[in-house]
Amino acid sequence: MTVTDFSPLLQPGRIGSLTLPNRVIMAPMGTEMGTHEGLFTEREIAYYTERAKGGTGLVVTGISAVSQDYEQINPGLCRVDTDDCVPGLTALAAAIHEVGGLVSLQLTAGLGRNINVVDPDRLPISASDNPHYATPDVLCRPLELDEIRVLVRRFGEAAARAATAGIDAIDIHGHTGYLIDQFMSPQWNRRTDEYGGSTENRCRFAVEIIQAVKAAAPGLPVSFRLSVDHRYPGGRGVAESQEIARILQDAGLDLMMADEGSYEAMDYVFPPYYLGDACMVPAARAMKEVLSIPVMAVGNLTPENAVAVLEDGDADFVGIGRGLIADPQWAGKIAAGRRDDIRPCIRCNQLCVGNAFFALPLGCAVNPQVGFERERALTPVDTPRRVAVVGGGPAGLEAARVAAIRGHDVDLYESEHHLGGVLWPAATPEFKSELRKMIAWWERQLSGLPVRVHLGTTITAESPELDGVDDVIVATGAAPVVPLSIPGIERSVDVVDAHLDRALVGHRVAVAGGGLSGVDLALELAEDGHEVTVVEMSDAVAPDLLIINKITLLRRLEAAGVRLLTGHAVVRVTDAGLVAEGPDGTVEVEADTVVSAFGVRAARGLADSLESRVKVHPVGDCVHPAKVAEAVNAGFEAAFAL
C-alpha cells in the first residue's frame, strides 16, 4: 500500500501580498443563506468560519453582487452595493480572523443571460443581444457604454467596502458564461465598440474591473475564476483562454482559478461522480503554461490527487469546494495525520447544487450539520439513554455515530455480515468509488466510539437484545419490488444481486427498469463490455436524477452503446430475453440475462411491530425510499433529537 506524503499541501503559499498557511483554498460556492435583502447572516458566517477553523488556507465566499442597477440578484445571494452590507462583512472577517483564518470575497457583475428568471419589466442584460439561456425566445439587452462604466465603478466601491470590513482578498466571478464571461467570449460578444471585436477589446471589461478593485483596495490580492474550456461546440477553447489569461495577468491579477464548463455544459460547472477524479486539472495545466502568477486547480480533487497536482506542477494551489462542505476539517485532518478521517464528498450534488437550483439554503448529503454549525453542534446529552440501531445502512450508521458522540449507550445490529446497507451494491461501479469510501469512513468512526456493532444479527419484535433499551432507531431500508403479475419474472436477476455477483450476468443484458439503480448497472456493465438494453416505462431514464448529473450519465450511456428503450412496459420475461409493449406495439429484446430493477418499497415491518414494546424512531428508506442524502440526514436528526 502506497502511503501518500501530504506535505506539499501543507506548505505556505503566496498570493500577491498575502501569505497563506497552506495550499488549500475553499473554492467559491453560493450558500443561499443571505437575508432577503442580500446581507450576510449569522448562519452563513458560522458556515464559513467552520471551514476556516478546520484549517483551510483561504476561505472564498460565494458571489456577492456589486450592483442592482441593471439586474436584481436572486433572494438568498449576497450583495455589497450599499454600506448596509459593511456590518455583515465586518462580522464575517472578524469571525474568520478569530479562528486564525483568511477570507476572500467573491464579487460578481451579474449573471446576464444566465439569470434564473426573466423579469417582464426589465430585460436581462448581456454583452450583446444574446438569447436568454432558459428562455431563448427572450433576447438580452446589450449594456450601454455608460452602464459598463457604472458597473466598473461599482466594483471599486464594493472592494473599498470589503477592505474597510477587514476582508483579506477579492475574487472576481468571471467564469461559466456569467456576465463578465459573456464579454470575454466571442460567441456572446458581437459588439463593435471598444468592448468587442479583438480578444483585447473583449477583455476590456474584465481588465477595468481588476484595475478598479486594485485602485480601491490597495494591497488586497485579486483572483479571477476563468472557464478555460466551455466544453461545448462553439464555446471558447483553451488557446483563446490562454490569451485572455495573459491579458488579465498584465492587468495586475494575483491568482488564476482555472475551471471548465458553461451552462451549455453544466456538468462541468458542478462535476458529478460520473466525471471522475481531477476532471478539470487540464484547465489549470493550460494556465500554468502561459502565466507567471499562481494558478488554482479544481474539480473532484481528493487529497491524493491534490498532492499530485502540486507535485506535477499543474497548479500552485488546490481549490476544494464540495469536499469542504462535506468535511470542514479537510485541511486540518491532513495536517494532523488523519487523512482517513476525512468524510468523503460523494459528488451527488443533491443538497448543495440541487438546493441552490431551488433557491434553498446549502445542505449536504453526508454532513447534516451544514448550515446548522451552531444549532447541531454534537455536545454531550444530560441524560444518556440506551439506544439500539437496527440496520447498518447510511441512516443507521449515521444515527449510531451521532448517538454515541452525544454520550448515549449504543448497539448497532446488521443482519448482513458487513456494513453499508444499500450502499454496498450501489458502490460497485468505479464512478461511485466515493460511496465505498463513505462506508469505510463510517466503519472507522464507529471503531473509535463506544458503539457495539453486531453483524449477522437479525432483530425481530421479540428479540431479547432489545430488553432494557430506551429507544430503537429502525433503519431497515427497503425491499425490492417484484411485479409477480409479469409472467416469467422469476427468471430475472435482482439488480442488487447483479451488482454484487457478475457471474449471474451474461453477455447480453436487458435491464427491466430505468431508475438510477438500473441505469448505473447498465453503464457499469456496458463499460465492461456487455451489450445492454434498458427498458423503462416512463419517457426518460433516471427521472429523479438531478439534471446536472444526468447530462454526464446520458453522455456515458451513449458512448458505451447502451440502448435506451423508454416508453415501453415489460409484459413478459422469457428464456430468450423479455417482451415489452410500446407506442408502436410489441418489442422483443433478446438477452442472456434479464435484470429486475423495478424499484423498492419501504420495509416498515419491524418498526410497526415494535411500537407496542419500545420507543421507535423509523428513519431512511423504511419510511420512504429516497437517496443517500435523505437517509443520512434522517439518521442524524433522529439521533440528535434523543
C-alpha positions, 0 to 999 in steps of 0.5 A, a space after each residue: 500500500 502506497 502511503 501518500 506524503 501530504 506535505 506539499 499541501 501543507 506548505 505556505 503559499 503566496 498570493 500577491 501580498 498575502 501569505 497563506 498557511 497552506 495550499 488549500 483554498 475553499 473554492 467559491 460556492 453560493 450558500 443561499 443563506 443571505 437575508 432577503 435583502 442580500 446581507 450576510 447572516 449569522 448562519 452563513 458566517 458560522 458556515 464559513 468560519 467552520 471551514 476556516 477553523 478546520 484549517 483551510 488556507 483561504 476561505 472564498 465566499 460565494 458571489 456577492 453582487 456589486 450592483 442592482 442597477 441593471 439586474 436584481 440578484 436572486 433572494 438568498 445571494 449576497 450583495 455589497 452595493 450599499 454600506 448596509 452590507 459593511 456590518 455583515 462583512 465586518 462580522 464575517 472577517 472578524 469571525 474568520 480572523 478569530 479562528 486564525 483564518 483568511 477570507 476572500 470575497 467573491 464579487 460578481 457583475 451579474 449573471 446576464 443571460 444566465 439569470 434564473 428568471 426573466 423579469 417582464 419589466 426589465 430585460 436581462 442584460 448581456 454583452 450583446 443581444 444574446 438569447 436568454 439561456 432558459 428562455 431563448 425566445 427572450 433576447 438580452 439587452 446589450 449594456 450601454 457604454 455608460 452602464 459598463 462604466 457604472 458597473 466598473 465603478 461599482 466594483 471599486 466601491 464594493 472592494 473599498 467596502 470589503 477592505 474597510 470590513 477587514 476582508 483579506 482578498 477579492 475574487 472576481 466571478 468571471 467564469 461559466 458564461 456569467 456576465 463578465 464571461 459573456 464579454 470575454 467570449 466571442 460567441 456572446 460578444 458581437 459588439 463593435 465598440 471598444 468592448 468587442 471585436 479583438 480578444 483585447 477589446 473583449 477583455 476590456 471589461 474584465 481588465 477595468 474591473 481588476 484595475 478598479 478593485 486594485 485602485 480601491 483596495 490597495 494591497 488586497 490580492 485579486 483572483 479571477 475564476 476563468 472557464 478555460 474550456 466551455 466544453 461545448 461546440 462553439 464555446 471558447 477553447 483553451 488557446 483563446 483562454 490562454 490569451 485572455 489569461 495573459 491579458 488579465 495577468 498584465 492587468 495586475 491579477 494575483 491568482 488564476 482559478 482555472 475551471 471548465 464548463 458553461 451552462 451549455 455544459 453544466 456538468 462541468 460547472 458542478 462535476 458529478 461522480 460520473 466525471 471522475 477524479 481531477 476532471 478539470 486539472 487540464 484547465 489549470 495545466 493550460 494556465 500554468 503554461 502561459 502565466 507567471 502568477 499562481 494558478 488554482 486547480 479544481 474539480 473532484 480533487 481528493 487529497 491524493 490527487 491534490 498532492 499530485 497536482 502540486 507535485 506535477 506542477 499543474 497548479 500552485 494551489 488546490 481549490 476544494 469546494 464540495 469536499 469542504 462542505 462535506 468535511 470542514 476539517 479537510 485541511 486540518 485532518 491532513 495536517 494532523 495525520 488523519 487523512 482517513 478521517 476525512 468524510 468523503 464528498 460523494 459528488 451527488 450534488 443533491 443538497 448543495 447544487 440541487 438546493 441552490 437550483 431551488 433557491 434553498 439554503 446549502 445542505 449536504 448529503 453526508 454532513 447534516 450539520 451544514 448550515 446548522 454549525 451552531 444549532 447541531 453542534 454534537 455536545 454531550 446529552 444530560 441524560 444518556 439513554 440506551 439506544 439500539 440501531 437496527 440496520 447498518 445502512 447510511 441512516 443507521 450508521 449515521 444515527 449510531 455515530 451521532 448517538 454515541 458522540 452525544 454520550 448515549 449507550 449504543 448497539 448497532 445490529 446488521 443482519 448482513 455480515 458487513 456494513 453499508 446497507 444499500 450502499 454496498 451494491 450501489 458502490 460497485 461501479 468505479 464512478 461511485 468509488 466515493 460511496 465505498 469510501 463513505 462506508 469505510 469512513 463510517 466503519 472507522 468512526 464507529 471503531 473509535 466510539 463506544 458503539 457495539 456493532 453486531 453483524 449477522 444479527 437479525 432483530 425481530 419484535 421479540 428479540 431479547 437484545 432489545 430488553 432494557 433499551 430506551 429507544 430503537 432507531 429502525 433503519 431497515 431500508 427497503 425491499 425490492 419490488 417484484 411485479 409477480 403479475 409479469 409472467 416469467 419474472 422469476 427468471 430475472 436477476 435482482 439488480 442488487 444481486 447483479 451488482 454484487 455477483 457478475 457471474 449471474 450476468 451474461 453477455 447480453 443484458 436487458 435491464 427491466 427498469 430505468 431508475 438510477 439503480 438500473 441505469 448505473 448497472 447498465 453503464 457499469 456493465 456496458 463499460 465492461 463490455 456487455 451489450 445492454 438494453 434498458 427498458 423503462 416505462 416512463 419517457 426518460 431514464 433516471 427521472 429523479 436524477 438531478 439534471 446536472 448529473 444526468 447530462 454526464 450519465 446520458 453522455 456515458 450511456 451513449 458512448 458505451 452503446 447502451 440502448 435506451 428503450 423508454 416508453 415501453 412496459 415489460 409484459 413478459 420475461 422469457 428464456 430468450 430475453 423479455 417482451 415489452 409493449 410500446 407506442 408502436 406495439 410489441 418489442 422483443 429484446 433478446 438477452 442472456 440475462 434479464 435484470 429486475 430493477 423495478 424499484 423498492 418499497 419501504 420495509 416498515 415491518 419491524 418498526 410497526 411491530 415494535 411500537 407496542 414494546 419500545 420507543 421507535 424512531 423509523 428513519 431512511 428508506 423504511 419510511 420512504 425510499 429516497 437517496 443517500 442524502 435523505 437517509 443520512 440526514 434522517 439518521 442524524 436528526 433522529 439521533 440528535 433529537 434523543 
